[in-house]
Amino acid sequence: MKKLLTVLLAASLMIACSKKDSKPASPPPSSGLNPETVTAADIMGTWKATLDTTYVNQNGKLTATPGDVTTQNITYSYGQNGKGTTSVDGAITYNVAIGIIFTTGSQGSYNFHILSISSKQMIVSQITAIDHFVDIVLVRQ
C-alpha cells in the first residue's frame, strides 16, 4: 500500500510539472509606453513638473544638482493639432517623433528627449547647452 501511494504521488508530481512546463510563461504586463514610439496622442493632456536635476559636465566631470520645480508650478499642456501651452512660454506648437517632443514657443525652440513614459508619469531630458542638461519628472494632472 505504501508503495502504491508513493508511486501515485510521484506520478502526480510528474504530471503537474509537465503541465506547468508545457505552457509558456506569459510576459509581464507592460509598465509603460515605449519612448521611441510615443505619439502626440500619448502625451496629450496637462503635465506638472515635480522634480528636476541639472547636470553639468566641466572638464570631463559630471556634476548633478537636484532642483525643486514644484515651487515654480511649471506645467506643460499638450492639446490637439500640435497646439499647447506652458506656464513658461504661454502658447506653443509641438510635434512628437523618435522619442523627442519638439516644442516652439515665445522663448524659442527646445526639445525634450523622452527617457520613460507611462500613462501617469513622464521623465524627459532637455539639453540646454553642449555641456549642460536637465532631467525633469512630469506627472499627468
Protein Blocks (a to p, Z undefined) as FASTA:
>chain_A
ZZmmmmmmmmmmmmmmmmmmmpccdddddfbdcfklccfklmgccdddfbdcddddeehi
acdddddfklnopacdddehhiacdfklopaddddeehiacdddfkoccddddfbdcfkb
ccddddfbfkbccddddddZZ
